[in-house]
Amino acid sequence: MSKVEDFLTKEEEQEIVEAIRMAENETSGEIRVHIEKTTSIAAYDRAMEVFHMLKMDQTQLKNGVLIYVAVKDKTFVICGDKGINDVVTPDFWDSTKDIMASHFKSGDFKQGLIDGILRAGEQLRHYFPWQHGDTNELSNEISKG
């Protein structure tokens, strides 16, 4: 599977957007998913480019989380901004990535993404609970490159 369009069905995309909405429901944190065919640079470096491109580094509390997927390269990265990275345990992103990878290996990309989103949401809720006046700073839609 190498085409971004074939990675998820429209229904699966909507389930992922709903998972983002639910995960962000009780937090000021922001979660985005970006999917593209391939990257010509290291996946982490590309994820950081996308992080900035999507203005995830401009959230008020620096608590954005990006799940970046390069479909043809069969690689993905989870990266958080300084606010969330400073408070989660050092192995949090790796353990989340392991859970997602187990789903990806069996071809269940939707569930892998949803599990990653929900785990990130749990941490965001814990460290950045929703407070009166919080707004959704970024789109919940999946971005594609």
Secondary structure, DSSP 8 states (H G I E B T S, - for coil): ---HHHHS-HHHHHHHHHHHHHHHTTBS-EEEEEEES--SS-HHHHHHHHHHHTTGGGSTTS-EEEEEEETTTTEEEEEE-HHHHTTS-TTHHHHHHHHHHHHHHTT-HHHHHHHHHHHHHHHHHHHSB--TT----S--S-EE-
